[in-house]
């Protein structure tokens, strides 16, 4: 039995009743199109089918949003303003602002692999999934004000980024300790087939902007893919810590 406290209980019940409760018939239809590997009988339920079915339904929700739950449209995702500070010693220390931005393509994905291992005792649960986003696109105005290369600069322009065949892989292992679900292990991987970068206004020099755009287009995909392991080592512990704070509100009695 699941005991969930406070507003989290109302949110969970509302989400289940409005969405997951309507998916059962659609799971059967999705199953008919699955690779034969995923159509093999599962010992405690067809968990892979469930995950794929939910993600297929999520595509539509990304486009429409869920207004009654306060979830906005996610594809395209509109960013009115996003200010932040960037501080790289001896290179740049500046306030950066993104405005009138748009991120598109989150609903254009395919599940390329999914595996779920649930033991007879339920925990631990081991799961892995790979999702390929076919074409991710981001465009925004930007403004930079601060020290760049040792000199004070103020400039801005347009930033556009396109990622082709962006593959995101995630592996997790959950456990149960004192009736609380815990995220014991998690890791992710990133892989990009190709990237296109377009920037204007860098240092108020359009020739420089063009050359930097070409350079980033040539190296960005390989750089992100090669840096995936390092990013995982840096980010995954933070994700694990923050998610475990949330999971502390979920109490399971078995």
Secondary structure, DSSP 8 states (H G I E B T S, - for coil): -EEE-THHHHHHHHHHHHTGGG-HHHHHHHHTTS-GGGGS--TT--HHHHHHHHHHHHHHHHHH-BGGGTB---SSEEEEEEEEEEEETTTEEEEEEEEEEEEE-TT-EEEEEEEEEEETTEEEEEEEEEEEEEEEEEEEEEEEEEEETTEEEEEEEEEEEEEEEEEEEEEEEEEEETTEEEEEEEEEEEEEEEEEEEE--GGG-HHHHHHHHHHHHHHHHHHHHHTHHHHHHHHHHHHHHHHHHHHTTEEE--
